[in-house]
Amino acid sequence: MTGRLQSPLSVDESMKSESGVLRDYYSDTDYLVSPSGVLKIASVVVSVTAAALFLGGGSCGAAPGLAASAPSVALAAAAAAALLCAGAALRVPLLAPQLWLYTDIIVSTVMGVLLLVSAILSMTLCDLARPLDYVHGPLSVGSACMVVGSAALTYGAVSRRLRRLQPAVEPPRPVLVEQDV
């Protein structure tokens, strides 16, 4: 016996089983009515609404660059989330489940951070003179939370399935030591 730990599954078998679990998850789950899909669709609607309200609310005199970038970020986030929803509806994740999971998590996280930064900047730098000016910032924060929440829900569901695949770990037995009498 060598000093190396022997795994019950080789690396190749482990990758196949992980890919199989992900493929099963994406084939068994109707994404558009799952909690992750509903959050993603809601974030598309909220992001488009936030962009429209920011554009309709007027300009941001204190930060002219923000007047163009905040609605652009919201529309880009809505487009990316819509593409992720469309891909899931077309069963694209079945072709490359690991790549799709990582893409969903990374794109959703980046969208969430960008939405959050643009919302914070617009709420702090822009003049909030009318009631309409107060709405787009919190909508962007809500959309950021929904997008990141959908990725977290997907990751949690996949992690639970992967944990069920792993064998149970038994605690090590104590070593009995003989005592001299």
C-alpha positions as a Markdown table, in Angstrom:
| # | Residue | x | y | z |
|---|---|---|---|---|
| 1 | Met | 0.0 | 0.0 | 0.0 |
| 2 | Thr | 1.4 | 3.4 | -0.9 |
| 3 | Gly | 1.1 | 6.5 | 1.2 |
| 4 | Arg | -1.4 | 8.1 | -1.3 |
| 5 | Leu | -5.1 | 8.3 | -0.6 |
| 6 | Gln | -7.1 | 6.2 | -3.0 |
| 7 | Ser | -10.3 | 7.8 | -4.3 |
| 8 | Pro | -13.3 | 5.6 | -5.0 |
| 9 | Leu | -13.8 | 7.5 | -8.2 |
| 10 | Ser | -11.0 | 8.5 | -10.6 |
| 11 | Val | -10.8 | 12.1 | -11.8 |
| 12 | Asp | -12.3 | 11.1 | -15.2 |
| 13 | Glu | -15.2 | 9.3 | -13.6 |
| 14 | Ser | -15.8 | 12.2 | -11.2 |
| 15 | Met | -16.0 | 14.7 | -14.0 |
| 16 | Lys | -18.3 | 12.4 | -15.9 |
| 17 | Ser | -20.6 | 12.0 | -12.9 |
| 18 | Glu | -20.5 | 15.8 | -12.2 |
| 19 | Ser | -21.4 | 16.5 | -15.8 |
| 20 | Gly | -24.1 | 13.9 | -15.7 |
| 21 | Val | -25.6 | 15.5 | -12.5 |
| 22 | Leu | -25.6 | 18.9 | -14.2 |
| 23 | Arg | -27.1 | 17.5 | -17.3 |
| 24 | Asp | -29.8 | 15.8 | -15.2 |
| 25 | Tyr | -30.4 | 19.1 | -13.4 |
| 26 | Tyr | -30.9 | 21.1 | -16.6 |
| 27 | Ser | -33.0 | 18.4 | -18.2 |
| 28 | Asp | -35.3 | 17.8 | -15.2 |
| 29 | Thr | -35.8 | 21.5 | -14.3 |
| 30 | Asp | -38.2 | 23.7 | -16.3 |
| 31 | Tyr | -36.0 | 26.8 | -15.9 |
| 32 | Leu | -38.6 | 29.4 | -16.8 |
| 33 | Val | -40.9 | 28.4 | -13.9 |
| 34 | Ser | -38.1 | 27.5 | -11.5 |
| 35 | Pro | -37.3 | 30.1 | -8.8 |
| 36 | Ser | -34.0 | 30.9 | -10.6 |
| 37 | Gly | -35.8 | 31.5 | -13.9 |
| 38 | Val | -38.6 | 33.6 | -12.3 |
| 39 | Leu | -36.0 | 35.8 | -10.6 |
| 40 | Lys | -34.0 | 36.2 | -13.9 |
| 41 | Ile | -37.2 | 37.1 | -15.9 |
| 42 | Ala | -38.2 | 39.6 | -13.2 |
| 43 | Ser | -34.7 | 41.1 | -13.3 |
| 44 | Val | -35.1 | 41.7 | -17.0 |
| 45 | Val | -38.4 | 43.5 | -16.5 |
| 46 | Val | -37.1 | 45.6 | -13.6 |
| 47 | Ser | -33.8 | 46.5 | -15.4 |
| 48 | Val | -35.7 | 47.7 | -18.5 |
| 49 | Thr | -38.0 | 49.7 | -16.3 |
| 50 | Ala | -35.1 | 51.2 | -14.4 |
| 51 | Ala | -33.4 | 52.2 | -17.7 |
| 52 | Ala | -36.6 | 53.7 | -19.0 |
| 53 | Leu | -37.2 | 55.7 | -15.8 |
| 54 | Phe | -33.6 | 56.9 | -15.8 |
| 55 | Leu | -33.9 | 58.1 | -19.4 |
| 56 | Gly | -37.3 | 59.6 | -18.7 |
| 57 | Gly | -36.3 | 61.3 | -15.5 |
| 58 | Gly | -33.9 | 63.7 | -17.2 |
| 59 | Ser | -30.2 | 64.1 | -17.1 |
| 60 | Cys | -27.7 | 63.9 | -14.3 |
| 61 | Gly | -26.1 | 67.3 | -14.4 |
| 62 | Ala | -23.4 | 66.5 | -11.7 |
| 63 | Ala | -22.2 | 63.4 | -13.7 |
| 64 | Pro | -22.9 | 63.7 | -17.4 |
| 65 | Gly | -21.2 | 60.3 | -18.1 |
| 66 | Leu | -23.5 | 58.6 | -15.7 |
| 67 | Ala | -26.5 | 59.8 | -17.6 |
| 68 | Ala | -25.5 | 57.5 | -20.5 |
| 69 | Ser | -23.9 | 54.7 | -18.6 |
| 70 | Ala | -26.5 | 53.9 | -16.0 |
| 71 | Pro | -29.3 | 53.1 | -18.5 |
| 72 | Ser | -26.8 | 51.3 | -20.7 |
| 73 | Val | -25.7 | 49.1 | -17.8 |
| 74 | Ala | -29.4 | 48.4 | -17.0 |
| 75 | Leu | -30.2 | 47.5 | -20.6 |
| 76 | Ala | -27.1 | 45.4 | -21.0 |
| 77 | Ala | -28.0 | 43.5 | -17.8 |
| 78 | Ala | -31.5 | 43.0 | -19.1 |
| 79 | Ala | -30.2 | 41.7 | -22.5 |
| 80 | Ala | -27.7 | 39.3 | -20.8 |
| 81 | Ala | -30.3 | 38.0 | -18.5 |
| 82 | Ala | -32.8 | 37.6 | -21.4 |
| 83 | Leu | -30.1 | 35.7 | -23.3 |
| 84 | Leu | -29.5 | 33.4 | -20.4 |
| 85 | Cys | -33.2 | 32.7 | -20.1 |
| 86 | Ala | -33.5 | 32.1 | -23.9 |
| 87 | Gly | -30.6 | 29.7 | -23.8 |
| 88 | Ala | -32.1 | 27.8 | -20.9 |
| 89 | Ala | -35.5 | 27.7 | -22.7 |
| 90 | Leu | -33.7 | 26.3 | -25.9 |
| 91 | Arg | -32.0 | 23.6 | -23.8 |
| 92 | Val | -28.5 | 24.9 | -24.5 |
| 93 | Pro | -27.2 | 23.9 | -21.1 |
| 94 | Leu | -27.6 | 20.2 | -22.1 |
| 95 | Leu | -24.8 | 20.6 | -24.6 |
| 96 | Ala | -22.2 | 21.9 | -22.1 |
| 97 | Pro | -23.7 | 21.9 | -18.6 |
| 98 | Gln | -20.5 | 22.9 | -16.7 |
| 99 | Leu | -19.8 | 25.7 | -19.0 |
| 100 | Trp | -23.4 | 26.9 | -18.8 |
| 101 | Leu | -23.4 | 26.8 | -15.0 |
| 102 | Tyr | -20.1 | 28.8 | -14.8 |
| 103 | Thr | -21.3 | 31.2 | -17.4 |
| 104 | Asp | -24.6 | 31.8 | -15.5 |
| 105 | Ile | -22.8 | 32.4 | -12.2 |
| 106 | Ile | -20.1 | 34.7 | -13.6 |
| 107 | Val | -22.4 | 36.7 | -15.9 |
| 108 | Ser | -25.0 | 37.1 | -13.2 |
| 109 | Thr | -22.4 | 38.2 | -10.7 |
| 110 | Val | -20.9 | 40.8 | -13.0 |
| 111 | Met | -24.3 | 42.1 | -14.0 |
| 112 | Gly | -25.3 | 42.4 | -10.3 |
| 113 | Val | -22.1 | 44.3 | -9.4 |
| 114 | Leu | -22.5 | 46.7 | -12.3 |
| 115 | Leu | -26.1 | 47.3 | -11.6 |
| 116 | Leu | -25.3 | 48.0 | -7.9 |
| 117 | Val | -22.5 | 50.4 | -8.7 |
| 118 | Ser | -24.5 | 52.3 | -11.3 |
| 119 | Ala | -27.4 | 52.5 | -8.8 |
| 120 | Ile | -25.3 | 53.8 | -6.0 |
| 121 | Leu | -23.6 | 56.3 | -8.2 |
| 122 | Ser | -26.9 | 57.6 | -9.6 |
| 123 | Met | -28.4 | 57.9 | -6.2 |
| 124 | Thr | -25.4 | 59.8 | -4.8 |
| 125 | Leu | -24.3 | 62.0 | -7.7 |
| 126 | Cys | -27.5 | 62.9 | -9.5 |
| 127 | Asp | -30.0 | 65.6 | -8.4 |
| 128 | Leu | -33.2 | 64.0 | -7.1 |
| 129 | Ala | -35.6 | 66.8 | -7.7 |
| 130 | Arg | -38.7 | 64.9 | -8.8 |
| 131 | Pro | -40.4 | 61.8 | -7.4 |
| 132 | Leu | -39.5 | 60.0 | -10.6 |
| 133 | Asp | -35.8 | 60.6 | -10.0 |
| 134 | Tyr | -35.9 | 58.5 | -6.8 |
| 135 | Val | -37.2 | 55.3 | -8.5 |
| 136 | His | -34.5 | 54.1 | -10.9 |
| 137 | Gly | -31.8 | 53.6 | -8.2 |
| 138 | Pro | -33.7 | 51.3 | -6.0 |
| 139 | Leu | -35.0 | 49.4 | -9.0 |
| 140 | Ser | -31.4 | 48.8 | -10.1 |
| 141 | Val | -30.5 | 47.6 | -6.6 |
| 142 | Gly | -33.5 | 45.3 | -6.7 |
| 143 | Ser | -32.5 | 44.0 | -10.1 |
| 144 | Ala | -29.0 | 43.4 | -9.0 |
| 145 | Cys | -30.3 | 41.4 | -6.0 |
| 146 | Met | -32.6 | 39.3 | -8.2 |
| 147 | Val | -29.9 | 38.5 | -10.7 |
| 148 | Val | -27.3 | 37.5 | -8.1 |
| 149 | Gly | -30.1 | 35.6 | -6.2 |
| 150 | Ser | -31.0 | 33.6 | -9.3 |
| 151 | Ala | -27.4 | 32.5 | -9.7 |
| 152 | Ala | -27.1 | 31.6 | -6.0 |
| 153 | Leu | -30.3 | 29.5 | -6.2 |
| 154 | Thr | -29.0 | 27.7 | -9.3 |
| 155 | Tyr | -25.6 | 27.0 | -7.6 |
| 156 | Gly | -27.4 | 25.8 | -4.4 |
| 157 | Ala | -29.6 | 23.4 | -6.3 |
| 158 | Val | -26.7 | 22.0 | -8.2 |
| 159 | Ser | -24.6 | 21.7 | -5.1 |
| 160 | Arg | -27.3 | 19.8 | -3.3 |
| 161 | Arg | -27.5 | 17.3 | -6.2 |
| 162 | Leu | -23.7 | 16.9 | -6.2 |
| 163 | Arg | -23.6 | 16.3 | -2.5 |
| 164 | Arg | -26.1 | 13.5 | -2.9 |
| 165 | Leu | -23.8 | 11.9 | -5.4 |
| 166 | Gln | -20.8 | 11.7 | -3.0 |
| 167 | Pro | -20.5 | 8.7 | -0.7 |
| 168 | Ala | -21.1 | 9.2 | 3.0 |
| 169 | Val | -18.0 | 9.9 | 5.0 |
| 170 | Glu | -17.5 | 7.8 | 8.1 |
| 171 | Pro | -15.6 | 9.2 | 11.0 |
| 172 | Pro | -12.3 | 7.5 | 11.7 |
| 173 | Arg | -12.3 | 4.8 | 14.4 |
| 174 | Pro | -10.1 | 5.5 | 17.4 |
| 175 | Val | -6.9 | 3.5 | 17.5 |
| 176 | Leu | -6.9 | 1.1 | 20.4 |
| 177 | Val | -3.7 | 1.1 | 22.4 |
| 178 | Glu | -2.6 | -1.8 | 24.6 |
| 179 | Gln | -1.6 | -0.9 | 28.1 |
| 180 | Asp | 1.1 | -2.6 | 30.0 |
| 181 | Val | -0.1 | -4.2 | 33.2 |
